[in-house]
Amino acid sequence: MGGVEGFSNEEGATVLASALEQIADSVMITDTEGVIKYVNDSFELLTGYSRHEVLGLKPSVVQSGRHSGAFYRRLWGNLHAGRPFRGVFINRRKDGSHYHESKTITPIRDRSGVITHFVATGRDVSDRVGLEERLRNLAYTDSLTGLPNRARFLDLLHKEMDGLEASGSQLAVLFIDLDGFKVVNDSHGHQVGDRLLVDVARRLRDTLRSPDLVARMGGDEFAVLLRGRRSVDAVDIICRKIIAALEPPFDMARASTYISASIGIARAPADGGDPVTLIKHADTAMYRAKGRGGAYQFFETEMTRAAADEFNMRNDIRRAEAASEFFLHYQPQVSLRSGAIRSVEALLRWHHPVYGVIAPGAFIPLLEETGLIRPVGLWIFGEACAQLRSWQSAGVDIPMVSINVSPTQLEDPSLGAQLAEVVARHGLEPGSVEIELVETARLAETDRVESTLRTLEAAGVRLALDDFGTGFSALTHLHRFPVHTVKIDKDFVRYMHGEGEDTRLIESIVGVARTHSLDVVAEGVETVEQWTSLQALGCGYAQGHHICRPSAPATLAAFARGCRKAPAGRPGDPERLKGGHACRASSA
């Protein structure tokens, strides 16, 4: 060993030896065969081995077995080429515990440049690695459910898809959205909603086999990675198991809460060659499933076109109101005994500049999803009230207008006052405006709805329950809300015959309505036979294409002028509604 600058040979050797002993880093020196020739005190403290136990052995004495053969081949390749090797080793102490050591191994050469030894210096970085691991877990784990999050799911999906082409294997991604979760959050609060998500995550985890992965993508959306599933039948079975697992009620807020799911399925490589495309296609299929009432749906290529059309329609609907593309048609409700008009229902239509007149079922959900239902709903209310005022000023005998209002609108605490102001501004008589609500769980569980309805009741606005008998708590609504009218769902009318179940149900609804002094309007009346049967059951009013299709205001006015009251006590006859026939012909 040459001298150290500033020291004599003997003094330099002493200083270097002392430094090796006192340095905080672990030091190990081996020969070129890897036999340990020296370790310092820090090595003993770190590993638990004394120097006498390891001298003459090889570094494998502290190996944990956690590194691959490739790792060690790379290490020795560097050293034999005369290059240092740096890395973090997972080693094992004498007591069997593992630790992470950041280590640098450097070849030592003699004066002629020949490698004679290797010196390894290292320090314990277990705390740092542990912190990094915890941070990585936090970054990749959903804090609420403990499931992998979206970032982790994408990362794992990317790795799985990388090997698909070479292996010839397949996988499937399920995109799961909970149906009705917003109702739970709005009704019971986010704390209960969070508990529900935790329970859903647990059921999903318990349903899947170990190679598969379930993740929370955000909100009430989950994703499942099914590895090695080749057949549609295999995926079909898993979807059925997931749906069945979610069917039992969840115990929330001292009450049983039911939740269902819509599932979209995309398979790789057939439905997408990268994770983003695959998830997008699974999401598209999920929306198709939701549009069909839930359950599950495999991705199909034509859905991409449909999704693009829906995207365009979402954009178009945002400018439809400003462009005056919305308009109203009206459909009368008439007395089954006299044929006189009771009310006309205002029905929203959209004249799209490219697609023409679009059916309400295709765009009303978009208004709900985008939040546009509130401003558009106010426009409908004002337009319908103005039209009623116009008819009455022209001497057209239309006593009332019925306007559909969604629970989303009713959750706005200012809506009651806004609608009452519209009625007053148009100078309409109390009771000449009726709002129609469809029965939903959301209607039953939102206290803000009841407050808004009470405000409208004070302003003289009437309330009708649409599709009565198909909802969650029909009788509860009659007691809780200021209801004046119930509307019998058109499906009950369509399948009404003889003494069948639908006939008995209509008879029961009429009986309940009488008990509560309510008007009863049957929807979807298409035939004379239905008209006659509803008369016999004691139903008061009817609405449907047999009477008059939804029509423009001028056509509806002509229909109203053609309606004449029957003589007192004489049942109404639909064949006398000459205006009705004109209405049907002009609006067909």
C-alpha positions as CSV (number, residue, x, y, z in Angstrom):
1,M,0.0,0.0,0.0
2,G,1.4,3.4,-1.0
3,G,1.6,6.3,1.4
4,V,-1.2,8.7,2.1
5,E,-0.5,12.3,1.2
6,G,0.3,14.2,4.4
7,F,1.1,11.0,6.4
8,S,4.1,8.8,6.6
9,N,3.6,5.2,5.4
10,E,3.2,3.8,8.9
11,E,1.0,6.7,10.1
12,G,-1.2,6.6,6.9
13,A,-1.8,2.9,7.4
14,T,-2.8,3.5,11.0
15,V,-5.2,6.2,10.0
16,L,-6.8,4.2,7.3
17,A,-7.3,1.2,9.5
18,S,-8.8,3.3,12.2
19,A,-11.1,4.9,9.7
20,L,-12.4,1.6,8.4
21,E,-13.2,0.5,12.0
22,Q,-14.9,3.7,13.0
23,I,-16.8,4.6,9.8
24,A,-20.6,4.5,10.2
25,D,-21.0,2.5,6.9
26,S,-20.7,-1.3,6.8
27,V,-17.4,-2.3,5.1
28,M,-16.6,-5.8,3.7
29,I,-13.5,-6.7,1.7
30,T,-13.3,-9.9,-0.3
31,D,-10.8,-11.5,-2.6
32,T,-11.6,-12.0,-6.3
33,E,-13.2,-15.3,-5.4
34,G,-15.6,-13.6,-3.1
35,V,-14.1,-14.9,0.1
36,I,-14.5,-12.5,3.0
37,K,-11.1,-11.1,4.2
38,Y,-12.3,-8.2,6.4
39,V,-15.5,-6.7,7.9
40,N,-15.6,-3.7,10.2
41,D,-17.6,-3.0,13.5
42,S,-20.5,-1.4,11.5
43,F,-20.9,-4.6,9.6
44,E,-21.2,-6.5,12.9
45,L,-23.8,-4.1,14.2
46,L,-25.8,-4.2,11.0
47,T,-25.8,-8.0,10.4
48,G,-25.5,-9.4,13.9
49,Y,-22.5,-11.5,12.8
50,S,-19.1,-11.2,14.5
51,R,-16.1,-10.9,12.2
52,H,-14.9,-14.3,13.4
53,E,-18.1,-15.9,12.2
54,V,-17.8,-14.6,8.6
55,L,-14.1,-14.4,7.8
56,G,-13.4,-17.1,5.3
57,L,-17.0,-17.3,4.2
58,K,-18.7,-15.7,1.2
59,P,-21.2,-12.8,1.2
60,S,-24.0,-15.3,0.6
61,V,-24.0,-15.6,4.4
62,V,-26.3,-12.5,4.5
63,Q,-28.3,-13.3,1.3
64,S,-32.0,-13.3,1.7
65,G,-32.9,-15.2,-1.5
66,R,-35.0,-12.2,-2.6
67,H,-32.9,-11.4,-5.6
68,S,-33.0,-13.1,-9.0
69,G,-30.1,-14.8,-10.7
70,A,-30.1,-12.0,-13.3
71,F,-29.4,-9.5,-10.5
72,Y,-26.2,-11.4,-9.4
73,R,-25.1,-12.0,-13.0
74,R,-25.3,-8.2,-13.6
75,L,-23.3,-7.6,-10.3
76,W,-20.5,-10.0,-11.2
77,G,-20.4,-8.8,-14.8
78,N,-19.7,-5.3,-13.6
79,L,-17.1,-6.3,-11.1
80,H,-15.1,-8.6,-13.5
81,A,-15.1,-5.8,-16.0
82,G,-13.6,-3.5,-13.4
83,R,-16.7,-1.4,-12.9
84,P,-18.3,-0.6,-9.6
85,F,-21.8,-2.0,-8.8
86,R,-24.4,0.1,-7.0
87,G,-27.8,-1.2,-5.8
88,V,-30.1,-1.8,-2.9
89,F,-29.8,-5.3,-1.5
90,I,-32.4,-7.1,0.6
91,N,-30.2,-9.0,3.0
92,R,-30.8,-11.2,6.1
93,R,-29.4,-10.7,9.5
94,K,-28.2,-13.5,11.8
95,D,-31.5,-13.5,13.6
96,G,-33.3,-14.1,10.3
97,S,-34.8,-10.6,9.9
98,H,-34.5,-8.8,6.6
99,Y,-33.1,-5.3,6.0
100,H,-32.4,-3.1,3.0
101,E,-28.8,-2.1,2.4
102,S,-27.7,0.6,-0.1
103,K,-24.4,-0.9,-1.2
104,T,-21.5,0.1,-3.5
105,I,-19.0,-2.7,-4.5
106,T,-15.8,-1.5,-6.0
107,P,-12.9,-3.5,-7.6
108,I,-9.5,-2.8,-6.0
109,R,-6.4,-3.0,-8.3
110,D,-2.7,-3.4,-7.5
111,R,0.0,-1.3,-9.0
112,S,-0.1,-3.2,-12.3
113,G,-3.8,-2.7,-12.6
114,V,-4.8,-6.3,-11.7
115,I,-8.0,-6.7,-9.7
116,T,-7.1,-8.2,-6.4
117,H,-10.0,-7.5,-4.1
118,F,-13.5,-6.1,-3.9
119,V,-14.6,-3.6,-1.2
120,A,-18.2,-3.3,-0.4
121,T,-19.6,-0.3,1.6
122,G,-23.2,0.0,2.6
123,R,-25.7,1.5,5.0
124,D,-29.1,0.4,6.3
125,V,-31.9,2.1,4.4
126,S,-34.7,0.0,5.7
127,D,-36.5,3.0,7.1
128,R,-36.3,5.0,3.9
129,V,-37.4,2.0,1.8
130,G,-40.2,1.3,4.2
131,L,-41.4,4.9,3.9
132,E,-41.2,4.7,0.1
133,E,-43.2,1.5,0.2
134,R,-45.8,3.1,2.4
135,L,-46.0,6.1,0.1
136,R,-46.2,3.9,-2.9
137,N,-49.0,1.9,-1.3
138,L,-50.8,5.2,-0.5
139,A,-50.4,6.3,-4.1
140,Y,-51.7,3.0,-5.5
141,T,-54.4,2.2,-2.8
142,D,-57.9,3.6,-2.4
143,S,-57.9,4.9,1.2
144,L,-61.5,4.2,1.8
145,T,-61.9,0.6,0.6
146,G,-58.3,-0.6,0.7
147,L,-58.6,-1.8,-2.9
148,P,-56.1,-0.9,-5.6
149,N,-56.9,2.5,-7.1
150,R,-57.2,3.6,-10.7
151,A,-53.5,4.2,-11.1
152,R,-52.6,0.8,-9.7
153,F,-55.2,-0.9,-11.9
154,L,-53.9,0.8,-15.0
155,D,-50.3,-0.2,-14.1
156,L,-51.2,-3.8,-13.6
157,L,-53.4,-3.9,-16.7
158,H,-50.5,-2.5,-18.7
159,K,-48.2,-5.2,-17.5
160,E,-50.7,-8.0,-18.2
161,M,-51.4,-6.7,-21.7
162,D,-47.7,-6.5,-22.6
163,G,-47.5,-10.3,-22.5
164,L,-50.7,-11.1,-24.2
165,E,-49.5,-11.3,-27.8
166,A,-46.5,-13.5,-27.0
167,S,-48.5,-15.9,-24.8
168,G,-51.6,-16.0,-26.9
169,S,-53.7,-15.5,-23.8
170,Q,-56.7,-13.3,-23.2
171,L,-58.1,-11.2,-20.3
172,A,-61.3,-9.3,-19.6
173,V,-62.0,-6.1,-17.9
174,L,-65.3,-5.5,-16.1
175,F,-66.3,-1.9,-15.5
176,I,-68.9,-1.7,-12.7
177,D,-71.1,1.2,-11.8
178,L,-73.5,1.1,-8.8
179,D,-77.1,1.9,-9.7
180,G,-78.8,4.3,-7.3
181,F,-75.8,5.1,-5.2
182,K,-76.4,8.9,-5.5
183,V,-79.8,8.3,-3.9
184,V,-78.1,6.7,-0.9
185,N,-75.6,9.6,-0.6
186,D,-78.3,12.3,-0.9
187,S,-80.7,10.6,1.4
188,H,-78.5,9.3,4.2
189,G,-75.3,11.3,3.8
190,H,-71.7,10.6,2.7
191,Q,-70.8,8.7,5.8
192,V,-73.4,6.0,5.1
193,G,-72.4,6.2,1.4
194,D,-68.8,5.5,2.3
195,R,-69.9,2.5,4.5
196,L,-71.8,1.1,1.5
197,L,-68.8,1.4,-0.7
198,V,-66.7,-0.4,1.8
199,D,-69.2,-3.3,2.0
200,V,-69.5,-3.4,-1.8
201,A,-65.7,-3.7,-2.1
202,R,-65.7,-6.5,0.4
203,R,-68.4,-8.5,-1.5
204,L,-66.6,-8.0,-4.8
205,R,-63.3,-9.2,-3.2
206,D,-65.0,-12.2,-1.7
207,T,-66.7,-13.1,-5.0
208,L,-63.5,-13.2,-7.2
209,R,-60.8,-15.9,-7.3
210,S,-57.3,-15.0,-6.2
211,P,-55.6,-14.4,-9.6
212,D,-58.3,-11.8,-10.4
213,L,-58.1,-8.2,-9.3
214,V,-60.8,-5.7,-8.2
215,A,-60.0,-2.0,-7.9
216,R,-62.0,1.1,-7.1
217,M,-61.8,3.5,-10.0
218,G,-63.4,6.5,-8.1
219,G,-66.8,7.4,-6.8
220,D,-69.1,4.4,-7.1
221,E,-67.2,2.9,-10.0
222,F,-65.2,-0.3,-9.7
223,A,-63.1,-2.4,-12.2
224,V,-62.2,-6.1,-12.3
225,L,-59.3,-7.6,-14.2
226,L,-60.1,-11.3,-15.1
227,R,-56.8,-13.0,-16.0
228,G,-56.7,-15.9,-18.4
229,R,-60.4,-15.9,-19.2
230,R,-60.8,-17.2,-22.7
231,S,-64.5,-17.8,-23.1
232,V,-67.6,-15.6,-23.0
233,D,-69.3,-18.2,-20.8
234,A,-66.6,-17.9,-18.2
235,V,-66.9,-14.1,-18.0
236,D,-70.7,-14.5,-18.0
237,I,-70.5,-16.7,-14.9
238,I,-68.4,-14.1,-13.0
239,C,-70.8,-11.3,-13.9
240,R,-73.8,-13.4,-12.6
241,K,-71.9,-14.1,-9.4
242,I,-71.2,-10.3,-8.9
243,I,-74.8,-9.4,-9.5
244,A,-75.9,-12.1,-7.1
245,A,-73.4,-11.0,-4.5
246,L,-74.9,-7.5,-4.5
247,E,-78.5,-8.6,-4.3
248,P,-78.8,-9.1,-0.5
249,P,-79.6,-5.9,1.4
250,F,-76.8,-3.8,3.0
251,D,-77.4,-2.9,6.6
252,M,-77.1,0.9,6.6
253,A,-78.3,3.6,9.0
254,R,-80.4,1.1,10.9
255,A,-82.2,0.2,7.7
256,S,-81.8,-2.3,4.8
257,T,-80.5,-0.6,1.7
258,Y,-80.6,-2.4,-1.7
259,I,-78.1,-1.6,-4.4
260,S,-77.5,-3.1,-7.9
261,A,-74.9,-2.7,-10.5
262,S,-74.4,-2.2,-14.2
263,I,-71.4,-4.0,-15.7
264,G,-69.6,-3.4,-19.0
265,I,-67.2,-6.0,-20.3
266,A,-64.3,-5.6,-22.8
267,R,-61.9,-8.4,-23.6
268,A,-58.3,-8.1,-24.8
269,P,-56.9,-8.2,-27.3
270,A,-60.1,-8.4,-29.3
271,D,-61.7,-5.2,-27.9
272,G,-58.6,-3.1,-27.4
273,G,-54.8,-3.3,-27.6
274,D,-54.0,-0.9,-24.7
275,P,-55.3,-0.3,-21.2
276,V,-57.0,3.1,-21.9
277,T,-58.9,1.8,-25.0
278,L,-59.9,-1.4,-23.1
279,I,-61.3,0.5,-20.1
280,K,-63.0,3.0,-22.4
281,H,-64.8,0.2,-24.2
282,A,-65.8,-1.5,-21.0
283,D,-67.2,1.8,-19.8
284,T,-69.1,2.2,-23.0
285,A,-70.6,-1.3,-22.6
286,M,-71.5,-0.4,-19.0
287,Y,-73.5,2.6,-20.1
288,R,-75.3,0.4,-22.6
289,A,-76.2,-2.0,-19.8
290,K,-77.4,0.9,-17.6
291,G,-79.5,2.2,-20.4
292,R,-81.2,-1.2,-20.6
293,G,-82.0,-1.3,-16.9
294,G,-78.9,-2.8,-15.4
295,A,-77.1,-6.2,-15.4
296,Y,-74.2,-6.6,-17.8
297,Q,-73.2,-6.1,-21.4
298,F,-70.3,-7.2,-23.6
299,F,-68.7,-4.5,-25.7
300,E,-69.7,-4.5,-29.4
301,T,-67.9,-2.5,-32.1
302,E,-71.1,-0.5,-33.1
303,M,-71.2,0.8,-29.5
304,T,-68.3,3.1,-30.4
305,R,-70.4,4.8,-33.0
306,A,-73.3,5.0,-30.6
307,A,-71.0,6.5,-27.9
308,A,-69.7,9.1,-30.4
309,D,-73.3,10.0,-31.3
310,E,-74.1,10.4,-27.6
311,F,-71.1,12.5,-27.0
312,N,-72.1,14.8,-29.9
313,M,-75.6,14.9,-28.5
314,R,-74.3,15.9,-25.1
315,N,-72.5,18.8,-26.7
316,D,-75.5,19.8,-28.9
317,I,-78.0,19.7,-26.0
318,R,-76.0,22.4,-24.2
319,R,-76.8,24.9,-26.9
320,A,-80.3,23.7,-27.7
321,E,-82.1,26.0,-25.3
322,A,-80.2,29.1,-26.5
323,A,-80.8,28.1,-30.1
324,S,-84.6,27.8,-29.4
325,E,-84.6,24.2,-30.5
326,F,-86.8,23.0,-27.7
327,F,-90.6,23.2,-28.1
328,L,-93.7,21.9,-26.4
329,H,-96.5,19.7,-27.6
330,Y,-99.6,19.1,-25.5
331,Q,-101.8,16.0,-24.9
332,P,-105.3,16.3,-23.3
333,Q,-106.7,14.4,-20.4
334,V,-110.5,14.1,-20.8
335,S,-113.4,13.0,-18.7
336,L,-114.4,9.4,-19.3
337,R,-118.0,10.4,-18.7
338,S,-118.4,13.7,-20.5
339,G,-115.4,13.9,-22.8
340,A,-114.6,17.4,-21.4
341,I,-111.0,18.4,-21.1
342,R,-109.7,18.2,-17.6
343,S,-106.1,19.3,-18.4
344,V,-103.4,19.2,-21.0
345,E,-100.0,17.7,-20.3
346,A,-97.0,19.7,-21.6
347,L,-94.5,17.4,-23.3
348,L,-91.0,18.6,-24.2
349,R,-89.7,18.0,-27.7
350,W,-86.3,18.8,-29.3
351,H,-85.9,19.7,-33.0
352,H,-82.2,18.9,-33.6
353,P,-80.8,20.7,-36.7
354,V,-79.3,17.4,-38.0
355,Y,-81.4,14.6,-36.6
356,G,-84.8,16.3,-36.7
357,V,-87.3,15.8,-33.9
358,I,-85.8,13.6,-31.2
359,A,-87.9,11.5,-28.9
360,P,-87.8,12.6,-25.2
361,G,-86.5,9.3,-24.0
362,A,-83.3,9.9,-26.0
363,F,-82.5,13.3,-24.5
364,I,-84.3,13.8,-21.1
365,P,-81.7,11.5,-19.4
366,L,-78.9,13.8,-20.9
367,L,-80.6,16.8,-19.4
368,E,-80.6,15.1,-16.0
369,E,-77.0,14.0,-16.2
370,T,-75.7,17.4,-17.4
371,G,-77.8,19.4,-14.8
372,L,-79.5,21.2,-17.7
373,I,-82.9,19.8,-16.5
374,R,-83.1,22.7,-14.0
375,P,-82.9,25.7,-16.5
376,V,-84.8,23.8,-19.2
377,G,-87.4,22.8,-16.6
378,L,-88.0,26.4,-15.6
379,W,-88.3,27.3,-19.3
380,I,-91.0,24.5,-19.7
381,F,-92.9,25.8,-16.7
382,G,-92.9,29.4,-18.0
383,E,-93.8,28.4,-21.6
384,A,-96.6,26.1,-20.5
385,C,-98.1,28.7,-18.2
386,A,-97.9,31.4,-20.9
387,Q,-99.6,29.0,-23.4
388,L,-102.4,28.2,-20.9
389,R,-103.0,32.0,-20.4
390,S,-103.0,32.5,-24.2
391,W,-105.6,29.7,-24.7
392,Q,-107.8,31.1,-22.0
393,S,-107.6,34.6,-23.3
394,A,-108.7,33.3,-26.7
395,G,-111.8,31.6,-25.1
396,V,-110.4,28.0,-25.5
397,D,-111.9,25.9,-22.7
398,I,-108.7,24.4,-21.3
399,P,-108.9,24.7,-17.5
400,M,-105.4,23.3,-16.4
401,V,-102.0,22.5,-17.7
402,S,-99.9,19.6,-16.3
403,I,-96.1,19.9,-16.3
404,N,-93.6,17.2,-15.5
405,V,-91.0,18.0,-12.9
406,S,-88.1,15.8,-11.9
407,P,-86.8,15.0,-8.4
408,T,-83.5,16.7,-9.5
409,Q,-85.4,20.0,-10.0
410,L,-87.3,19.6,-6.7
411,E,-84.0,19.3,-4.8
412,D,-83.4,22.9,-5.6
413,P,-84.6,24.8,-2.4
414,S,-85.5,27.9,-4.5
415,L,-87.7,26.0,-7.0
416,G,-91.0,26.3,-5.1
417,A,-90.7,30.1,-4.9
418,Q,-89.6,30.3,-8.6
419,L,-92.6,28.3,-9.9
420,A,-95.1,30.1,-7.6
421,E,-93.8,33.4,-9.1
422,V,-94.3,32.1,-12.7
423,V,-97.9,31.1,-11.9
424,A,-98.6,34.5,-10.4
425,R,-96.9,36.5,-13.2
426,H,-99.1,34.9,-15.8
427,G,-102.2,35.7,-13.8
428,L,-103.4,32.0,-13.6
429,E,-106.1,30.9,-11.2
430,P,-105.0,28.8,-8.2
431,G,-105.4,25.1,-9.2
432,S,-104.9,25.7,-12.9
433,V,-101.3,24.3,-12.8
434,E,-100.5,20.7,-11.9
435,I,-97.0,19.2,-11.6
436,E,-96.4,15.6,-12.4
437,L,-93.8,13.5,-10.5
438,V,-92.7,10.0,-11.3
439,E,-92.4,7.7,-8.2
440,T,-88.8,6.9,-7.4
441,A,-86.8,6.0,-4.3
442,R,-85.2,9.4,-4.7
443,L,-88.6,11.1,-4.4
444,A,-89.4,9.1,-1.2
445,E,-86.1,9.7,0.5
446,T,-85.3,13.4,-0.1
447,D,-86.6,15.8,2.6
448,R,-86.0,18.8,0.3
449,V,-88.6,17.5,-2.1
450,E,-91.3,17.6,0.5
451,S,-90.4,21.2,1.4
452,T,-90.6,22.3,-2.2
453,L,-94.0,20.6,-2.7
454,R,-95.4,22.3,0.4
455,T,-94.3,25.7,-1.0
456,L,-96.1,24.9,-4.3
457,E,-99.2,23.7,-2.4
458,A,-99.4,27.1,-0.7
459,A,-99.3,28.8,-4.1
460,G,-102.2,26.6,-5.3
461,V,-100.2,24.3,-7.6
462,R,-101.6,20.8,-7.7
463,L,-99.6,17.6,-7.5
464,A,-100.0,14.4,-9.6
465,L,-98.2,11.1,-9.1
466,D,-97.3,9.7,-12.5
467,D,-97.0,6.0,-13.2
468,F,-98.8,5.3,-9.9
469,G,-98.3,1.8,-8.6
470,T,-95.0,1.2,-10.2
471,G,-92.9,3.1,-7.7
472,F,-91.3,2.3,-4.3
473,S,-93.7,3.7,-1.8
474,A,-96.9,4.7,-3.5
475,L,-99.2,4.8,-0.4
476,T,-96.5,6.5,1.6
477,H,-96.4,9.3,-1.0
478,L,-100.2,9.8,-0.7
479,H,-99.8,10.4,3.1
480,R,-96.6,12.4,2.9
481,F,-97.2,14.7,0.0
482,P,-100.1,17.0,-0.9
483,V,-101.3,14.8,-3.8
484,H,-104.4,15.7,-5.8
485,T,-104.1,13.2,-8.8
486,V,-102.8,9.7,-9.5
487,K,-102.0,8.6,-13.0
488,I,-102.3,4.9,-13.9
489,D,-99.3,3.6,-15.8
490,K,-99.9,2.9,-19.5
491,D,-98.6,-0.7,-19.1
492,F,-101.5,-1.5,-16.7
493,V,-104.0,-0.1,-19.3
494,R,-102.3,-2.0,-22.2
495,Y,-102.6,-5.4,-20.5
496,M,-106.0,-4.8,-19.0
497,H,-108.4,-7.6,-19.9
498,G,-111.3,-9.3,-18.2
499,E,-110.6,-10.2,-14.6
500,G,-106.8,-10.2,-15.1
501,E,-104.3,-9.0,-12.6
502,D,-103.9,-5.6,-14.3
503,T,-107.6,-5.0,-14.3
504,R,-107.8,-5.8,-10.5
505,L,-104.8,-3.5,-9.9
506,I,-106.5,-0.6,-11.7
507,E,-109.7,-1.3,-9.7
508,S,-107.6,-1.1,-6.5
509,I,-106.0,2.1,-7.5
510,V,-109.4,3.7,-8.3
511,G,-110.6,2.5,-4.9
512,V,-107.6,4.0,-3.1
513,A,-108.0,7.3,-5.0
514,R,-111.7,7.5,-4.0
515,T,-110.7,7.0,-0.3
516,H,-108.3,9.9,-0.6
517,S,-110.7,12.1,-2.8
518,L,-108.2,12.1,-5.7
519,D,-108.6,12.4,-9.4
520,V,-107.6,9.3,-11.4
521,V,-106.1,9.6,-14.9
522,A,-105.4,6.5,-17.0
523,E,-102.5,6.9,-19.5
524,G,-102.0,5.1,-22.8
525,V,-105.7,4.7,-23.8
526,E,-105.5,3.4,-27.3
527,T,-108.8,1.6,-28.0
528,V,-112.5,2.0,-27.5
529,E,-112.5,-1.2,-25.5
530,Q,-110.0,0.3,-23.0
531,W,-112.1,3.5,-22.7
532,T,-115.2,1.4,-22.0
533,S,-113.5,-0.9,-19.5
534,L,-112.0,2.1,-17.6
535,Q,-115.5,3.7,-17.4
536,A,-116.8,0.5,-15.9
537,L,-114.0,0.4,-13.3
538,G,-114.9,3.9,-12.2
539,C,-111.8,5.7,-13.5
540,G,-112.4,9.4,-14.0
541,Y,-110.2,10.5,-16.8
542,A,-108.2,9.2,-19.7
543,Q,-105.2,10.2,-21.8
544,G,-103.8,8.5,-24.9
545,H,-103.6,8.3,-28.7
546,H,-107.2,7.1,-29.0
547,I,-108.2,10.5,-27.7
548,C,-105.5,12.8,-29.1
549,R,-101.8,12.5,-29.8
550,P,-99.4,15.1,-28.4
551,S,-100.0,18.1,-30.6
552,A,-98.9,21.7,-31.3
553,P,-100.9,24.4,-29.5
554,A,-103.0,25.4,-32.5
555,T,-104.0,21.7,-33.1
556,L,-104.8,21.2,-29.5
557,A,-107.0,24.4,-29.5
558,A,-109.0,22.9,-32.4
559,F,-109.4,19.7,-30.5
560,A,-110.6,21.6,-27.4
561,R,-113.2,23.5,-29.4
562,G,-114.5,20.2,-30.8
563,C,-115.1,18.8,-27.3
564,R,-118.6,19.1,-25.9
565,K,-119.9,18.1,-22.6
566,A,-122.4,15.2,-22.6
567,P,-125.8,15.7,-21.1
568,A,-125.8,15.4,-17.3
569,G,-125.6,11.8,-16.1
570,R,-124.9,10.4,-19.6
571,P,-121.6,8.5,-20.0
572,G,-119.1,10.0,-22.3
573,D,-118.6,8.5,-25.8
574,P,-115.2,8.7,-27.4
575,E,-116.8,8.6,-30.9
576,R,-118.4,12.0,-30.1
577,L,-114.9,13.6,-29.6
578,K,-114.8,14.9,-33.2
579,G,-112.0,17.2,-32.2
580,G,-110.1,14.1,-31.1
581,H,-110.2,12.5,-34.5
582,A,-108.9,15.7,-36.1
583,C,-106.1,15.9,-33.5
584,R,-105.1,12.3,-34.2
585,A,-105.0,12.9,-38.0
586,S,-103.1,16.2,-37.8
587,S,-100.4,15.0,-35.5
588,A,-99.8,11.5,-36.8
